[in-house]
Amino acid sequence: MRILYLLLVALFLVIQGVAGQPFVPRPVDTCNVQNGFCFPGICRRPYYWIGTCANGYSCCRRYVEA
């Protein structure tokens, strides 16, 4: 019965520690959302430019023919 109290105290401490941490969402990587890749400089064939990455690189996507 004594171990039950110890487990309850440990569970309480874990829950209390998790509750104190702030939730910080990760920034959304818009290049990956658009199925692109970050390249330094300009986009070369078979890729075309679709935007700019967070680090200043070019966000490029592969050209796909239908």
N, C-alpha and C positions, 0 to 999 in steps of 0.2 A: 504494500500500500504506500510505503514511503517513496518508492520509485515513481509512482504516479504523480506525486507532488513535484518531484524534481523535473519530470518531463513537462509538466504543466508550466513550471517556472521557465524552463528553457524555451518552450514554445512562445510564451509571452515575451521574452526578451528578443527572440527572432522577429516576431511580428512588430514589436515596438521599433526595432532598428530599421526595418523596411519601411515603416510608415513615415519615418523622419526624412527619408531621402526624397529630394524634389524630382519630379518627372520632367526631364528635358528631352523634347523630341529631337531626333536627328534631322539635320537639314536634308531636304529632298534633293537627290541628284537628278536634275532634269534631263541630263544627257542620257543616263541609263533608262529613265522613264520612256524616252523616245526611241529606245533601242539603238543608241549611238555609242561612239567611242571617242575619247579625248585624244587628240593628236597635237603635237607642237607644230606651229606654223600653219600652213594651209592644207586643205584636204586634197589628196591626190586620187586619181582614178583607182579603183572603181567606187570611191567614196564621194559624197557631196556634203556640203556644209549645211547644218541644220541649226546651229547656234554656238554659244560660247560656254565653255566649262567654267567651274568655279575658280580654277587656277589660271585662267586666261587662255587656255588652249582652245583649239577649234573642236567643236563637237561635230563629228562626221558620221554619216550613215551610209551603209553599203547600198549602191544602186542595184535594184532587183528588177529585171524585166518580167512582165507578166506573161 
